[in-house]
């Protein structure tokens, strides 16, 4: 009985041993992969593999069994399960490529070791755009300062870029481009001081260069630009008016030149206190000369000055005293100054050219006098009849005896000062129409005439009708009747019959339609050289309150911008 029990026990033990499964080990994860980009600031993070046995706590050891992997470190080298292994890689100095190794984990009681494949992928460093400089300094003058160049290059693959200036005075070229390996692109920066006032502190701007391309993320780099704008020496081109009146009270000068800005001052040379000035633009300013500087005849030397290093302009002399000067000579009707014609009525504008008390024309023996208020005027060395004289304006008739051509002298004398002179061009005709407000533009000074209504002013309220006759007034028609002798200054007498007329007659268009001229000659009781033109409003004329009117004499058209009011 005892023997049978022993045999039964041994049989049960053998059966149990034969049916118990072997111990196995699993690794999670089953493989490990690392990635590293050359130049990255940190090594790849360590990775952990967990090891677990199906039974018990067997011991284990690790070994790198496949591949030369000095770049791979395991920790710990041995231990008991369950446990974990930390995988750490150091790809420093490895070239671009894929590196592999196999880690074997040998477990006591387990026939085959656990293998864990390890892969390390090393990729190239990202391409980068390199700038030869990130800061530039400009200064002016010179104006403009010379452009400066920054070189762009790439550390690897091609890189696209854009460049943009962040200040209106700063520009960059090219604005877009591609930098290839082995190539340098010149980025040209230009600073323009035109819109900037000189100042001690530099203006600061920037250029932003943004890169993009395969293998690289968009990245912006900044070029800082400092621009010091120093003042330049100012220059005076002209001073208006050219003379100042003695004891005339404060006088405003218009000074034109270059290199004016907010810190520019105007001065009288030798006077400490600057003039009160208003900057109009970099080329113009106003300056007030106080009355205290005008109490004695002499010359004021006007200068403009900029802070250092600019300095002073050359002085411009401005006389103080009642010295006559002529500023302009123009048609009395249109103020056109391109040329004047024989017999034309012209106005001369100036300073101190006539008496303080104005005077109007006087007539002697049927001719307008050539002396008025102590003033005489000659044009091309011919005495001119005087219609009106005042301190700053004189109206005369151009003598019929003048010769045609350019550079003819105009001279005004008032008996107590040297004469004021200017030059004019004299043409055969230089027509100017009189306008209602005397400005030389807008509604004409015209009369309507019809048998039913008689004479009315041509206005928006009393327009001419198609078919009515219009009376227009003009000067600058030229010397159209030399048979009258003498004719300079002649006031047309009522006894003159027939009245002389232009031949050929002027041409007139009203609203673009040709009008019939029935008369073009002098006015009885007026100086020869004042012309009346009678025209019939054509049926095809445009209508409205501002119908364009053009009068042409001798192939020369009168001023533009004159109109009539015409009703259908």
C-alpha positions in Angstrom: 0.0 0.0 0.0 2.8 2.4 0.8 4.6 1.6 -2.4 1.5 2.4 -4.4 1.1 5.8 -2.8 4.7 6.7 -3.6 4.2 5.8 -7.2 1.0 7.8 -7.4 2.7 10.8 -5.9 5.6 10.6 -8.4 3.1 10.3 -11.3 1.2 13.4 -10.2 4.4 15.4 -9.9 5.6 14.4 -13.3 2.3 15.3 -14.8 2.3 18.7 -13.1 5.8 19.4 -14.4 4.9 18.4 -17.9 1.9 20.8 -18.0 3.4 24.0 -16.4 4.1 26.7 -19.2 7.7 28.2 -19.5 8.3 31.8 -18.2 8.3 34.5 -21.0 9.3 38.1 -21.1 7.7 41.0 -23.0 9.1 44.5 -23.8 6.9 47.5 -24.3 7.5 49.2 -26.6 9.0 46.5 -28.7 11.3 48.9 -30.5 12.7 52.4 -30.0 13.3 55.2 -32.5 15.1 58.5 -32.0 15.2 61.5 -34.2 17.9 64.3 -34.1 18.5 67.3 -36.3 22.1 68.5 -36.4 22.5 71.7 -34.5 19.5 71.1 -32.2 20.1 72.7 -28.8 19.1 69.6 -26.9 19.8 65.9 -27.2 16.7 63.6 -27.9 14.8 62.8 -24.7 15.5 59.4 -23.1 13.0 56.6 -23.8 11.9 53.9 -21.4 11.1 50.3 -22.3 9.2 48.3 -19.7 10.1 44.6 -19.1 7.6 42.1 -17.6 7.9 38.3 -17.0 4.9 36.0 -17.1 5.9 34.6 -13.7 8.3 35.3 -10.9 10.9 38.0 -10.5 13.8 36.6 -12.6 17.0 38.6 -12.9 18.0 40.2 -16.2 21.1 41.6 -17.9 21.4 43.9 -21.0 23.8 44.0 -23.9 24.1 45.8 -27.2 24.5 42.7 -29.4 24.1 44.1 -33.0 25.6 47.3 -34.4 28.4 49.5 -33.2 26.5 52.0 -31.1 28.7 54.2 -29.0 26.0 56.7 -29.3 23.6 54.4 -27.2 23.5 54.1 -23.4 21.4 51.8 -21.4 20.4 52.1 -17.8 20.4 50.0 -15.7 22.6 47.3 -17.1 20.9 44.6 -15.0 18.1 44.1 -12.5 15.0 42.0 -11.7 11.7 41.9 -13.4 9.4 43.5 -13.6 11.5 46.5 -14.4 12.4 49.1 -17.1 15.4 50.1 -19.1 16.2 53.8 -20.1 17.5 54.3 -23.5 19.6 57.5 -24.1 21.3 58.5 -27.3 24.1 61.1 -27.9 24.2 61.8 -31.6 26.8 64.5 -31.2 29.2 64.5 -34.2 27.2 61.9 -36.1 26.7 62.6 -39.8 23.3 62.7 -41.5 21.9 59.2 -41.8 20.1 56.3 -40.1 21.8 54.4 -37.3 20.6 51.1 -35.9 21.5 48.8 -33.0 19.9 45.8 -31.2 19.6 45.5 -27.4 19.4 42.0 -26.0 17.9 41.4 -22.6 18.9 38.1 -21.1 16.5 36.8 -18.4 17.4 34.0 -16.0 15.2 31.0 -16.7 14.2 32.3 -20.2 15.8 30.4 -23.0 15.9 33.2 -25.7 16.8 36.8 -24.9 14.4 39.6 -25.6 15.7 41.8 -28.5 14.8 45.5 -28.8 15.7 47.2 -32.1 16.9 50.8 -31.7 17.0 53.3 -34.6 18.5 56.8 -34.6 17.7 59.1 -37.5 20.0 62.0 -37.9 18.9 64.8 -40.2 20.7 67.9 -41.5 20.5 71.2 -39.7 17.8 73.5 -41.1 19.0 75.9 -43.7 19.4 79.4 -42.4 19.6 82.8 -44.0 22.8 84.6 -43.0 23.1 88.4 -43.0 26.5 90.0 -43.2 25.3 92.7 -40.8 22.3 93.5 -38.8 22.9 97.2 -38.2 23.7 100.1 -40.5 24.4 103.8 -40.0 23.7 106.5 -42.5 24.3 110.3 -42.3 23.4 113.3 -44.4 24.8 115.3 -46.0 25.8 114.2 -48.5 22.3 114.2 -50.0 21.4 111.6 -50.8 23.9 109.5 -48.8 25.5 106.6 -50.6 23.5 103.3 -50.5 24.8 100.5 -48.3 24.8 96.8 -49.0 24.2 93.7 -46.8 25.1 90.3 -48.2 22.7 87.4 -47.9 23.8 83.8 -48.0 22.4 80.4 -47.0 23.9 77.7 -44.8 22.2 74.9 -46.8 19.4 74.5 -49.2 17.9 77.4 -51.2 16.0 79.9 -49.2 13.4 82.4 -50.4 13.2 85.7 -48.8 11.2 89.0 -48.6 12.6 92.3 -47.5 10.5 95.2 -46.3 11.5 98.7 -45.0 9.5 99.9 -42.0 10.1 103.7 -42.5 9.1 106.0 -45.4 12.6 107.4 -45.6 14.1 103.9 -46.0 14.0 101.6 -49.0 15.4 98.2 -49.8 16.0 96.3 -53.0 15.3 93.6 -54.0 12.1 93.1 -52.1 12.0 89.4 -52.9 14.5 86.8 -54.0 16.1 83.4 -53.6 19.5 82.7 -52.1 21.2 79.6 -53.5 24.0 77.6 -51.9 27.3 79.1 -52.8 25.7 82.4 -53.7 25.6 85.8 -52.1 22.7 88.2 -52.8 23.3 91.9 -52.3 20.5 93.7 -50.4 20.8 97.4 -51.1 19.5 99.8 -48.5 18.9 103.5 -49.3 18.1 106.4 -47.0 16.3 109.5 -48.3 16.5 112.6 -46.1 14.1 114.7 -48.3 11.1 114.4 -45.9 13.2 114.6 -42.7 14.1 117.6 -40.6 17.7 117.8 -39.4 18.1 116.9 -35.7 20.7 115.9 -33.2 19.2 112.5 -32.5 19.3 109.9 -35.3 16.2 108.6 -37.0 15.8 104.9 -36.4 14.2 102.5 -38.9 14.4 98.9 -39.7 14.3 96.4 -42.6 12.7 93.1 -41.9 14.1 90.1 -43.9 11.8 87.0 -43.7 13.1 83.7 -44.9 11.2 80.6 -46.1 12.0 77.4 -48.0 12.1 73.7 -47.8 13.5 72.4 -44.5 13.1 75.6 -42.7 10.4 77.4 -40.9 9.6 81.0 -41.6 11.9 83.3 -39.7 12.3 87.1 -39.6 15.5 88.9 -39.0 15.8 92.7 -38.4 18.3 95.1 -39.8 18.4 98.2 -37.6 19.2 101.5 -39.5 20.3 104.7 -37.8 20.1 107.8 -39.9 21.6 111.1 -38.7 20.3 114.1 -40.7 22.5 117.2 -40.2 21.5 120.6 -41.5 23.1 121.9 -44.7 24.0 125.5 -45.4 20.8 127.2 -46.7 20.8 129.2 -49.9 18.6 132.2 -50.8 17.4 132.3 -54.4 15.2 135.4 -54.1 13.7 137.9 -51.7 10.3 139.5 -52.4 9.7 142.5 -52.4 13.1 143.6 -53.6 12.9 147.0 -51.8 11.3 148.1 -48.6 9.6 151.4 -47.9 11.2 154.0 -45.7 9.1 154.4 -42.5 6.6 151.9 -43.9 5.8 149.9 -40.8 6.5 146.1 -40.5 7.1 144.5 -43.9 6.7 140.8 -44.8 9.4 139.2 -47.0 9.0 136.1 -49.0 12.3 134.3 -49.1 12.8 131.5 -51.5 15.8 129.1 -51.6 16.8 125.6 -50.5 17.5 123.7 -47.3 14.9 125.5 -45.2 13.3 123.5 -42.3 11.7 124.1 -38.9 14.9 125.3 -37.2 15.9 127.7 -40.0 15.9 131.3 -38.9 15.9 134.5 -41.0 18.1 137.4 -39.8 19.3 140.9 -40.7 23.0 140.7 -40.8 24.5 142.5 -37.8 21.2 142.3 -35.8 21.1 139.7 -33.0 17.4 139.1 -32.8 16.1 136.9 -35.6 13.1 137.9 -37.7 9.7 136.4 -37.0 9.5 133.7 -39.6 7.0 131.2 -40.9 8.3 128.1 -42.8 6.2 127.4 -45.9 8.2 124.6 -47.4 11.8 123.4 -47.7 12.1 126.1 -50.4 10.1 129.0 -49.1 9.5 131.0 -45.9 8.0 134.3 -44.7 9.9 136.7 -42.5 8.7 140.0 -41.0 11.1 143.0 -40.9 10.1 145.2 -38.0 9.4 148.8 -38.4 12.4 149.7 -36.3 14.6 148.4 -39.1 13.0 150.8 -41.7 13.5 154.2 -40.0 16.5 155.1 -42.1 17.3 154.7 -45.8 20.0 152.1 -46.6 20.4 148.4 -47.2 19.4 145.4 -45.1 21.4 142.3 -45.7 19.0 139.4 -45.3 20.4 136.0 -44.4 18.9 132.6 -43.4 20.7 130.4 -41.0 20.6 126.7 -40.0 22.0 125.2 -36.8 25.5 123.7 -37.0 26.9 122.4 -39.1 24.6 124.2 -41.6 25.5 127.8 -40.9 24.5 131.0 -42.7 23.5 131.7 -46.3 25.1 134.4 -48.4 23.5 137.7 -47.6 21.0 139.2 -50.0 20.8 143.1 -50.0 17.3 144.6 -49.7 17.3 148.4 -50.1 15.2 150.5 -47.7 13.9 153.7 -49.2 11.3 155.1 -51.6 13.1 153.6 -54.7 10.7 152.7 -57.4 10.7 149.2 -58.8 8.5 147.4 -61.4 7.3 143.9 -60.7 5.0 143.2 -63.7 3.5 144.7 -66.9 0.3 143.2 -68.2 -2.8 143.7 -70.3 -5.3 145.9 -68.4 -8.2 143.6 -69.3 -6.7 140.1 -69.0 -3.5 140.8 -67.0 -1.7 138.7 -69.6 2.0 139.4 -69.6 3.4 137.3 -72.4 3.5 140.3 -74.8 1.9 143.7 -75.4 0.9 145.3 -78.6 1.0 148.9 -80.0 -1.9 150.9 -78.7 -2.7 148.4 -75.9 -3.7 149.6 -72.5 -1.4 148.0 -69.9 -1.1 148.1 -66.2 2.3 148.4 -64.5 2.6 147.0 -61.0 5.4 148.0 -58.7 6.6 149.8 -55.6 6.9 153.5 -55.2 6.3 154.0 -58.9 3.7 156.8 -58.5 2.3 159.4 -56.1 0.8 158.5 -52.7 -2.4 160.2 -53.9 -3.8 158.5 -57.0 -4.6 160.5 -60.1 -6.7 159.8 -63.2 -5.9 160.8 -66.8 -6.1 164.3 -68.1 -6.7 165.2 -71.8 -5.2 168.2 -73.6 -6.3 169.1 -77.1 -8.0 165.7 -77.6 -4.9 163.6 -76.5 -4.3 161.9 -73.2 -1.4 163.6 -71.4 2.0 161.8 -71.0 2.6 163.4 -67.6 0.3 162.7 -64.6 0.9 163.2 -60.9 4.6 163.9 -61.6 5.0 160.5 -63.3 6.2 159.9 -66.8 6.5 156.5 -68.6 8.3 155.5 -71.7 8.1 152.2 -73.6 10.7 151.5 -76.2 11.9 155.1 -75.7 8.4 156.5 -76.7 6.4 158.6 -74.2 3.3 156.7 -73.1 -0.1 158.4 -72.4 -1.0 157.9 -68.7 -4.5 156.8 -67.7 -4.0 156.3 -64.0 -1.2 156.6 -61.5 -0.8 155.5 -57.9 2.0 154.4 -55.5 1.9 150.8 -56.7 0.0 150.8 -60.0 0.3 152.8 -63.2 -1.9 152.3 -66.3 -0.7 153.6 -69.6 -1.2 153.1 -73.4 1.6 151.4 -75.3 2.6 154.1 -77.9 1.8 153.2 -81.5 5.3 154.2 -82.4 7.0 151.3 -80.7 8.7 148.6 -82.7 8.0 144.9 -82.5 10.4 142.5 -80.7 11.6 141.3 -77.4 13.5 143.1 -74.6 11.9 146.5 -75.1 12.5 148.8 -72.1 9.7 150.1 -69.9 10.8 153.1 -67.7 8.9 155.0 -65.0 10.2 158.2 -63.5 8.4 160.2 -60.7 10.7 163.2 -60.6 12.4 162.5 -57.3 13.9 159.0 -57.6 15.9 157.1 -60.2 13.6 155.6 -62.8 12.3 152.0 -62.4 12.8 149.8 -65.4 11.7 146.5 -66.8 11.5 144.9 -70.2 8.6 143.6 -72.3 8.0 141.9 -75.6 6.0 143.8 -78.2 3.8 141.8 -80.7 1.5 142.9 -83.4 -1.6 141.9 -81.4 -2.1 140.7 -77.8 -5.9 140.8 -77.3 -7.4 140.8 -73.8 -11.2 140.9 -73.1 -12.6 143.0 -70.3 -14.6 141.0 -67.8 -17.4 142.1 -65.5 -15.4 141.8 -62.2 -12.2 143.1 -63.7 -10.3 139.8 -62.8 -9.7 138.9 -66.5 -11.8 135.7 -66.1 -15.5 134.8 -65.8 -18.4 136.7 -67.2 -17.5 139.2 -69.9 -18.1 142.9 -69.5 -20.8 142.8 -72.2 -24.1 144.5 -73.3 -27.0 142.7 -74.9 -28.9 144.6 -77.6 -32.2 143.7 -79.2 -34.7 145.9 -81.0 -37.4 144.9 -78.5 -35.5 145.4 -75.2 -32.7 147.8 -76.2 -29.4 147.6 -74.1 -29.1 145.3 -71.1 -26.1 144.0 -69.2 -25.2 140.4 -70.0 -25.8 138.5 -66.7 -27.4 135.3 -65.6 -30.5 137.3 -64.8 -30.5 139.1 -68.2 -28.9 136.7 -70.7 -28.6 137.3 -74.4 -30.9 135.4 -76.7 -29.9 133.5 -79.8 -29.9 136.1 -82.6 -29.2 139.1 -80.3 -26.3 141.4 -80.8 -23.6 141.4 -78.1 -21.2 144.3 -77.5 -17.8 143.2 -76.2 -14.8 145.3 -75.1 -11.1 144.5 -75.7 -7.7 146.0 -75.8 -4.5 144.8 -77.5 -5.9 144.7 -81.1 -2.7 146.3 -82.5 -2.2 149.3 -84.8 -5.0 148.7 -87.2 -5.4 152.2 -88.8 -2.1 154.0 -89.3 -3.8 156.6 -91.5 -4.8 158.4 -88.3 -1.9 160.7 -87.4 -1.0 161.2 -84.6 -2.9 158.4 -82.9 -1.0 157.7 -79.6 -3.2 159.0 -76.8 -6.0 160.0 -79.2 -9.5 160.3 -77.7 -12.0 159.5 -80.5 -14.0 162.7 -81.2 -17.7 162.6 -81.9 -17.1 164.2 -85.3 -14.9 161.3 -86.6 -16.8 159.6 -89.4 -16.6 157.0 -90.5 -15.0 155.3 -87.5 -12.0 153.0 -88.4 -12.5 149.2 -88.1 -10.1 146.3 -88.0 -9.5 144.7 -91.3 -9.8 141.8 -91.3 -12.4 141.7 -88.5 -11.8 139.6 -85.4 -13.2 136.1 -85.3 -15.5 135.3 -82.4 -16.9 132.0 -81.2 -19.7 131.7 -78.7 -20.1 128.2 -77.2 -17.9 126.9 -80.0 -20.1 128.3 -82.8 -18.8 131.0 -85.1 -20.5 134.4 -84.5 -21.0 137.2 -87.1 -19.0 140.3 -86.3 -20.7 143.5 -87.5 -18.3 146.1 -86.0 -14.8 146.1 -84.5 -13.6 149.7 -83.9 -13.1 152.5 -81.4 -15.6 154.0 -79.0 -16.4 157.7 -79.4 -15.1 159.6 -76.4 -12.6 156.8 -75.4 -8.9 156.5 -76.2 -7.9 154.8 -79.4 -6.8 151.3 -78.3 -10.0 150.5 -76.5 -12.0 148.4 -79.0 -15.7 147.6 -79.2 -16.8 144.4 -81.0 -20.4 143.9 -82.0 -21.3 140.2 -82.7 -24.5 138.3 -83.3 -25.1 135.3 -81.1 -25.4 132.4 -83.6 -28.5 130.2 -83.6 -26.2 127.1 -83.1 -24.5 128.5 -80.0 -24.6 126.6 -76.8 -26.8 128.0 -74.1 -26.4 128.4 -70.3 -25.1 130.9 -67.7 -21.3 130.3 -68.6 -21.0 129.8 -72.3 -17.3 130.0 -73.4 -16.4 133.1 -75.4 -13.2 133.3 -77.5 -12.1 136.4 -79.5 -9.1 136.1 -81.9 -7.3 139.1 -83.4 -4.5 138.7 -85.9 -4.4 134.9 -85.2 -3.9 135.5 -81.5 -6.7 134.4 -79.2 -7.7 136.4 -76.1 -7.5 134.8 -72.7 -9.4 131.6 -71.9 -12.1 131.4 -69.2 -14.3 134.3 -70.4 -18.0 133.5 -70.6 -21.4 134.8 -71.7 -24.9 134.1 -70.5 -27.1 132.8 -73.4 -30.7 131.9 -73.3 -32.4 129.8 -76.1 
